Amino acid sequence: MKKIAVLVGSQRKKSYSKALANNLVSLAPESLRLEIVPIDQLPFFNQDWESDLPTPKEVEEFRQAIGEADGFIFVTPEYNRSVPALIKNAVDVASRPPGQNKWGGKPGLIISNSPGSISGFGAYQILRQSVGMLGVRLMSFPELFIGGVDKLFDDEGKISNESTREFLADSLKKFENWVNKHVK
Ligand SMILES: Cc1cc2nc3c(=O)[nH]c(=O)nc-3n(C[C@H](O)[C@H](O)[C@H](O)COP(=O)(O)O)c2cc1C
């Protein structure tokens, strides 16, 4: 059983990204245990934590959770053709202090989404650039851009469209193979 930390780039109560992440948890193959790791309690990264300020408890706990994960799934909306600060902050927080980057060498998957048809493509690319540089082994095929996300869910928050459910379940199977290649 591999532990996969799921990071969601929105703290909005009715966030589509959150709904998508919740659906992934139930669509994942048995050998992947997906756990949504909250990032909305994290303070903004402060490099003074590496010198004269104490590191907040939430930061220590988050770094530990990322360190213990076997892999990552990032579910992000797009803000102004980039990633929301929330998810970029989480990436920065667990990349430090120097020499203690918690992301490196582990498998990852990015899923961007938007009500619009460009599907968060800008956010996807920018997140790819950051976490790729940190050494996350990103699965690059299939690319997961979910457009029209506002029309995807039923009243219980479940994906109502069978073909999207199948696409996500199949992508998670491929991610399972990818994880098994990178984690022994
Ligand atoms: C500050 C801000 C900037 C946004 N910029 C974009 C954008 O560049 N591209 C896009 O497709 N949607 C953009 N949107 C719309 C979001 O896709 C939409 O609000 C979405 O529901 C946010 O994700 P969530 O449902 O997970 O909270 C923006 C929304 C906000 C609040």
Ligand as a Chemical Component Dictionary entry (heavy atoms), coordinates in Angstrom:
data_LIG
# 
_chem_comp.id                   LIG 
_chem_comp.type                 NON-POLYMER 
_chem_comp.pdbx_formal_charge   0 
_chem_comp.three_letter_code    LIG 
# 
loop_
_chem_comp_atom.comp_id 
_chem_comp_atom.atom_id 
_chem_comp_atom.alt_atom_id 
_chem_comp_atom.type_symbol 
_chem_comp_atom.charge 
_chem_comp_atom.model_Cartn_x 
_chem_comp_atom.model_Cartn_y 
_chem_comp_atom.model_Cartn_z 
_chem_comp_atom.pdbx_ordinal 
LIG C1  C1  C 0 -8.358  35.416 -8.181  1  
LIG C2  C2  C 0 -8.984  34.519 -9.230  2  
LIG C3  C3  C 0 -8.377  34.387 -10.463 3  
LIG C4  C4  C 0 -8.891  33.504 -11.417 4  
LIG N1  N1  N 0 -8.228  33.322 -12.586 5  
LIG C5  C5  C 0 -8.617  32.329 -13.439 6  
LIG C6  C6  C 0 -7.794  31.969 -14.563 7  
LIG O1  O1  O 0 -6.750  32.519 -14.817 8  
LIG N2  N2  N 0 -8.233  30.948 -15.332 9  
LIG C7  C7  C 0 -9.401  30.269 -15.086 10 
LIG O2  O2  O 0 -9.730  29.352 -15.834 11 
LIG N3  N3  N 0 -10.188 30.594 -14.028 12 
LIG C8  C8  C 0 -9.817  31.604 -13.200 13 
LIG N4  N4  N 0 -10.575 31.917 -12.092 14 
LIG C9  C9  C 0 -11.862 31.235 -11.890 15 
LIG C10 C10 C 0 -11.646 29.889 -11.159 16 
LIG O3  O3  O 0 -11.375 28.900 -12.125 17 
LIG C11 C11 C 0 -12.907 29.542 -10.367 18 
LIG O4  O4  O 0 -13.188 30.548 -9.418  19 
LIG C12 C12 C 0 -12.774 28.188 -9.696  20 
LIG O5  O5  O 0 -14.042 27.806 -9.210  21 
LIG C13 C13 C 0 -11.752 28.207 -8.557  22 
LIG O6  O6  O 0 -11.473 26.905 -8.100  23 
LIG P1  P1  P 0 -12.244 26.192 -6.880  24 
LIG O7  O7  O 0 -13.649 25.933 -7.358  25 
LIG O8  O8  O 0 -11.492 24.944 -6.630  26 
LIG O9  O9  O 0 -12.230 27.150 -5.708  27 
LIG C14 C14 C 0 -10.089 32.802 -11.134 28 
LIG C15 C15 C 0 -10.704 32.964 -9.889  29 
LIG C16 C16 C 0 -10.161 33.802 -8.950  30 
LIG C17 C17 C 0 -10.823 33.926 -7.594  31 
# 
loop_
_chem_comp_bond.comp_id 
_chem_comp_bond.atom_id_1 
_chem_comp_bond.atom_id_2 
_chem_comp_bond.value_order 
_chem_comp_bond.pdbx_ordinal 
LIG C1  C2  SING 1  
LIG C2  C3  SING 2  
LIG C2  C16 DOUB 3  
LIG C3  C4  DOUB 4  
LIG C4  N1  SING 5  
LIG C4  C14 SING 6  
LIG N1  C5  DOUB 7  
LIG C5  C6  SING 8  
LIG C5  C8  SING 9  
LIG C6  O1  DOUB 10 
LIG C6  N2  SING 11 
LIG N2  C7  SING 12 
LIG C7  O2  DOUB 13 
LIG C7  N3  SING 14 
LIG N3  C8  DOUB 15 
LIG C8  N4  SING 16 
LIG N4  C9  SING 17 
LIG N4  C14 SING 18 
LIG C9  C10 SING 19 
LIG C10 O3  SING 20 
LIG C10 C11 SING 21 
LIG C11 O4  SING 22 
LIG C11 C12 SING 23 
LIG C12 O5  SING 24 
LIG C12 C13 SING 25 
LIG C13 O6  SING 26 
LIG O6  P1  SING 27 
LIG P1  O7  DOUB 28 
LIG P1  O8  SING 29 
LIG P1  O9  SING 30 
LIG C14 C15 DOUB 31 
LIG C15 C16 SING 32 
LIG C16 C17 SING 33 
# 
